[in-house]
Amino acid sequence: MANLNPSHATKQLLAGYCGIILGGLGVHKFILGYSTEGFIMLVISLVGGYFTYGFTLLIMQLIGLIEGMIYLNKSHNEFVDTYFVNRQGWF
């Protein structure tokens, strides 16, 4: 069982909504403290999107949408265990 913190609930909602809206840019990863994963998503979206006429941006947006929905559908305890205790970076 994780140590529950009120800021974790705020981060769960904020990361979920940002994953749905701005998922292609990796903003939700930065909110959760996953800087490397967020930077990877940002670079793939911007640089890859430039060379593929936005196709990789759409792929990253789809990944962000899925992750945002996963964040919002997890219970609070499960979310904290998965993303703060076990530090699972992807999905």
C-alpha positions, -999 to 999 in steps of 0.1 A, spaced: 0 0 0 13 34 -10 17 64 12 -13 85 1 -7 122 -5 -34 147 -15 -11 160 -43 -12 126 -59 -49 129 -65 -43 163 -81 -15 149 -103 -37 120 -113 -64 143 -126 -40 168 -142 -19 141 -159 -51 124 -171 -66 155 -187 -33 167 -201 -27 132 -216 -60 134 -234 -56 171 -245 -18 175 -249 -7 139 -250 13 142 -282 37 166 -265 43 144 -234 30 170 -209 14 143 -188 48 126 -184 64 158 -172 36 162 -146 42 128 -132 80 134 -130 90 112 -160 112 137 -177 130 112 -200 98 97 -213 82 132 -217 113 144 -237 112 113 -259 75 120 -267 82 156 -274 111 150 -297 93 122 -316 62 145 -320 81 176 -332 111 163 -351 94 131 -364 62 151 -372 83 175 -393 97 147 -414 65 126 -417 41 155 -422 25 151 -388 20 113 -388 42 107 -358 25 136 -340 -8 117 -345 7 85 -332 20 103 -301 -14 120 -296 -30 86 -297 -6 72 -271 -12 102 -249 -50 98 -252 -47 61 -242 -25 69 -213 -47 97 -201 -77 75 -201 -57 48 -182 -47 74 -156 -83 86 -151 -98 50 -149 -74 37 -122 -84 39 -86 -63 64 -66 -45 36 -47 -37 17 -78 -25 49 -95 -1 58 -67 12 22 -65 18 21 -103 32 55 -111 48 67 -78 59 36 -60 67 12 -89 77 41 -113 61 25 -144 69 49 -172 48 37 -201 12 25 -201 
